Amino acid sequence: MNFILLTQSSGPIGVVAKLLGYIMNGIFFVIDKIGLPNVGLAIILFTIVVNLLMMPLTIKQQKFSKLSAKMNPEIQAIQAKYKNKKDQDSMMAQNQEIQAVYAKYGVSPSGSCVQLLIQMPILFALYRVIYSMPAYVTKIGNTFRVLADKIISVDNGNFLQNSGIDSIASTVSAYGKSMTNGNLSNGIIDVLNKLSSSDLATVAEHYDLANLTYEGHLILSNETTRGLIDNYNNFLGLNMGDSPMTLIKTAWAAGAIGIVIGAILIPLLSAVTQWINVKLMPQQNTDGNEQANSMAQSMKTMNMLMPIMSAWFCFTLPAGMGLYWIAGSVVRSIQQIAINKHIDKMDFDEVIKKNSAKSSKKLEKMKEAQERMNAYANMNTRSMQNKANIKSSMTDAEKEEAMKKATDYNITSNAKPGSMMAKANKVREYNERNNSNNKNN
């Protein structure tokens, strides 16, 4: 599968990613100014900010879950009442009674879905921003662009595309679409950003990138100085651009046991924190509802599989993605505890009473509007009937005279001053006066 990272899409996800990219760029700008230009730290702060921005949606979703748990027994009772009744009248009556319950509690049947639909593009855009930092963080992108310009000046990236090294070739195949699709510089940056440390060192040696600088700082590390890219990616001794699997292999060969332990902890912590996050989520009451029980069982299975799947993904994806999942789960868990306390303090009986009052007022307004429409329709019907009665009682001469008057009125009233119609009206009026004078004489 090919990805275009620096060439941003024009779809809805691309628009959301661009907005989130401004946030990430702002965060990196601030931590760079205080001397901590680090991708790992930026990801953690970015995750906190975005989750705080999404907190109102999360609270609404949790309130919906609590209200759903309270109203489900009433809905189940209605469904049991019409269980064996499949005729159209019974189905309509069932739907009306269920709608009345939703109105009473002030929620919509699609309320939870709406919250998820709003959050989904945000979540997809989050991955896009974190997975392709040079595309959204100006300083990181500019740093890589110095390397890309040097590579283009040497052989237009020919070595990257024909190196004969399997790991480099697979990276180019997965992320280098822009190299042959209109933007060579962006494509090279995409590839450099996804190369492992050892592969990047191979590319740097071939193109003699060791002495290149950006804003007076060395870009790539050497024996005595750590370069900007290593400073960006190094978080607690782990390179956020390498996958934990790669880190384990290289660190084990070098005898760096601390890095091996850190690389193993990333997928393990991702799974554990996600599991805790799931446990903190409010569980819906499904007593007596076979369909709800089936859905709850499926959800339970999915919730158990997701932490395991995230652990596997974290082994193979860059460590920065694993750090994002850990940070996100921790932030959501803290949020969930705070939201649960907030919701537990709410008087839901009072909330239901207010929602019920709002629903009653809304129904009254709808009823009044319907009554006005019915009254207006009746008035129009009577008016049309009266006109028909009057017309039927008129003689042919009276009908002809009425038609002539209506025609004269339309001709006269619709004529604009100075128009041909207005001039024709004046001629007609002049002829009528002359005919009248001749008759009198």
Secondary structure as the mmCIF struct_conf table of DSSP 4:
data_model
#
loop_
_struct_conf.conf_type_id
_struct_conf.id
_struct_conf.beg_label_comp_id
_struct_conf.beg_label_asym_id
_struct_conf.beg_label_seq_id
_struct_conf.end_label_comp_id
_struct_conf.end_label_asym_id
_struct_conf.end_label_seq_id
BEND BEND1 LEU A 5 THR A 7
BEND BEND2 SER A 10 GLY A 11
HELX_RH_AL_P HELX_RH_AL_P1 PRO A 12 LYS A 33
TURN_TY1_P TURN_TY1_P1 ILE A 34 GLY A 35
HELX_RH_AL_P HELX_RH_AL_P2 VAL A 39 LEU A 53
TURN_TY1_P TURN_TY1_P2 MET A 54 MET A 54
HELX_RH_AL_P HELX_RH_AL_P3 MET A 55 LYS A 81
TURN_TY1_P TURN_TY1_P3 TYR A 82 ASN A 84
BEND BEND3 ASP A 87 ASP A 87
HELX_RH_AL_P HELX_RH_AL_P4 GLN A 88 TYR A 105
TURN_TY1_P TURN_TY1_P4 GLY A 106 GLY A 106
TURN_TY1_P TURN_TY1_P5 PRO A 109 SER A 110
HELX_RH_AL_P HELX_RH_AL_P5 GLY A 111 TYR A 131
TURN_TY1_P TURN_TY1_P6 SER A 132 SER A 132
HELX_RH_AL_P HELX_RH_AL_P6 MET A 133 TYR A 136
HELX_RH_AL_P HELX_RH_AL_P7 THR A 138 ASP A 155
TURN_TY1_P TURN_TY1_P7 ASN A 156 GLY A 157
HELX_RH_AL_P HELX_RH_AL_P8 ASN A 158 GLN A 161
TURN_TY1_P TURN_TY1_P8 ASN A 162 ASN A 162
HELX_RH_AL_P HELX_RH_AL_P9 ASP A 166 TYR A 175
HELX_RH_3T_P HELX_RH_3T_P1 LYS A 177 THR A 180
TURN_TY1_P TURN_TY1_P9 ASN A 181 GLY A 182
HELX_RH_AL_P HELX_RH_AL_P10 LEU A 184 LYS A 194
BEND BEND4 LEU A 195 LEU A 195
HELX_RH_AL_P HELX_RH_AL_P11 SER A 197 TYR A 207
TURN_TY1_P TURN_TY1_P10 ASP A 208 ASP A 208
TURN_TY1_P TURN_TY1_P11 ALA A 210 ASN A 211
STRN STRN1 THR A 213 TYR A 214
TURN_TY1_P TURN_TY1_P12 GLU A 215 GLY A 216
STRN STRN2 HIS A 217 LEU A 218
BEND BEND5 ILE A 219 LEU A 220
BEND BEND6 GLU A 223 THR A 224
HELX_RH_AL_P HELX_RH_AL_P12 LEU A 228 ASN A 233
STRN STRN3 ASN A 234 PHE A 235
TURN_TY1_P TURN_TY1_P13 LEU A 236 GLY A 237
STRN STRN4 LEU A 238 ASN A 239
TURN_TY1_P TURN_TY1_P14 MET A 240 GLY A 241
BEND BEND7 ASP A 242 ASP A 242
HELX_RH_AL_P HELX_RH_AL_P13 PRO A 244 ALA A 254
TURN_TY1_P TURN_TY1_P15 GLY A 255 GLY A 255
HELX_RH_AL_P HELX_RH_AL_P14 ILE A 257 LEU A 280
BEND BEND8 MET A 281 MET A 281
HELX_LH_PP_P HELX_LH_PP_P1 PRO A 282 ASN A 285
TURN_TY1_P TURN_TY1_P16 ASP A 287 GLY A 288
HELX_RH_AL_P HELX_RH_AL_P15 GLU A 290 THR A 316
BEND BEND9 LEU A 317 LEU A 317
HELX_RH_AL_P HELX_RH_AL_P16 ALA A 319 LYS A 345
BEND BEND10 MET A 346 MET A 346
HELX_RH_AL_P HELX_RH_AL_P17 PHE A 348 SER A 393
BEND BEND11 MET A 394 MET A 394
HELX_RH_AL_P HELX_RH_AL_P18 ASP A 396 ASN A 414
HELX_LH_PP_P HELX_LH_PP_P2 ALA A 415 LYS A 416
TURN_TY1_P TURN_TY1_P17 PRO A 417 GLY A 418
BEND BEND12 SER A 419 SER A 419
HELX_RH_AL_P HELX_RH_AL_P19 MET A 420 ASN A 440
#
